[in-house]
Amino acid sequence: MRPDVDLGLFADVPDSRRRIMRAIRGKETLPERCVRSVLHKAGYRFRKNVTGLAGRPDIAFSARRKLVFVHGCFWHAHAGCRNAAIPRTRATYWGAKLARNVERDRENMIALEAIGWAAEVVWECELSNIDVVLARLKAFIGPVSVSKAKKKNQESDG
Ligand SMILES: [Zn+2]
């Protein structure tokens, strides 16, 4: 084996491990970034990772009292989704752990509704058809605010 090939292989390890750790911590995963990006391009402005609310919503439209959660199919046990299959090794452990996640998600939704927030869940597997997701979110969130649309027109005029 050539030494430079070896070196290249190992040089990649720390970066990929960092990526995985970041994903596990759930600060900024790729699916979240994808949804935020299309919403931002559509003209919406929002807060992200709102720590003061149950479940730390990924996307929050505070004035509208609307929230969007972007759920990984595995961790949030997307019902009927092939990405949410429980691993065969340690199936009992995973079954219990994922069931707890589902229960916590449900409790969070109830808690948020109780204080007047509406929430919509986008599943990771739905992102393969982002246009459909965006259309659904637009219907849920409502139109981009008039003042912002007007401001955008003024900018393009000037
Ligand atoms: Zn799914």
Residues whose N, C-alpha, C, O or C-beta is under 5 A from the ligand:
A	BS01	ZN	C73 H78 C81 N83 W123 C125
